[in-house]
């Protein structure tokens, strides 16, 4: 399996166990980050970290 692909079943299980308000707050933070001018730099850094 490709390292960039997260196992969707385990991801969905993890998300289903999270508190709804915490999940919404997390998603809002992610949305803000991705809409920022730094998004490309952050995404590149995440890719570098996950490929180790």
Buried (B, 14 or more C-beta within 10 A) or exposed (E): EEEEEEEEEEEEEEEEEEEEEEEEEEEEEEEEEEEEEEEEEEEEEEEEEEEE
